[in-house]
Amino acid sequence: MARRGKKKGRPVSGWVVLDKPVGMGSTEAVSKIKWLFQAEKAGHAGTLDPLASGMLPIALGEATKTVPYVQDGAKVYRFIVAWGDERSTDDLEGPVTKSSELRPAEAEVRALLPKYTGVIMQTPPQFSAIKIAGERAYDLAREGGTVDIPAREIEIGRLDIVEHKPDQTIFEVECGKGTYVRSLARDMGRDLGCFGHISELRRVEVEPFTPEDFVTIAELEAARFGAQGEDKSDPEADPADAVEVPIDFGAIDGLLVDTSAALDCLPQIAISDDAATKIRLGNPVIIRGRDAPVEAEEACATSRGKLVAIGAIEQGMFKPKRVFAG
């Protein structure tokens, strides 16, 4: 007898711009969202530590093809540096490794900001996901060793003081991919001679998304279950194993941000239905229209407002590289 294939979940696509709560890991958050939507595929665009809160963009279905564009986008964090202690993890989780009675004046902190603005070299924390000889740095650090992590180039667009108190300073930073805010706290504390660590961290933006796109777990659950109340089944379970119950997903699907939102950074090319059919079969098409670009390394083609493909424009032809389901 032929084995019956497992159901893989719904082919739902779009972005969930989750306001992740403190205490929830990024992988756990993805599992929760995948379960709520009973989606067949899900992934996130940039890890957020369990002790951090805020924006965790989660892609469902076809949106997973656009994850790299969100990962490369600028990010904005608001964070608190507690002065006086350096910790092994550069946040509240690890034990204190260095202490000082010194506390910086606001003018001292402000004078330090230009050093941490622009393109700078930064050494990631000992407890980070950086791979050293094939091993995660945090795994090596947990074994008690000191990890030699090379500094790398990052870019910080701005670093502002929001509020200063004797024992702590609240900052807001806009930074590029690969920046560790915990390293900022560690390095500024060392430069000021008083040591420091992150006591609170919140990601408020991940380009192109804004705080207006935020949605919480509670809002998603309310949309998913409505008057029925919360489903008590296991959120870690594979959607394929879910009991088949007639469910209206209209309300929760209405909270998704369209897949194409992740590609606002690319030129947008409107095409006809016939051209969309050809592109989805992998064929190039001629780009028509007076304002259409003749050349572009990357652009996205849309039909009737729906994303069709990402591709290159060469000599007036759109050549698909990554096609999206209609």
Disulfide bonds with the S-S distance in Angstrom:
none
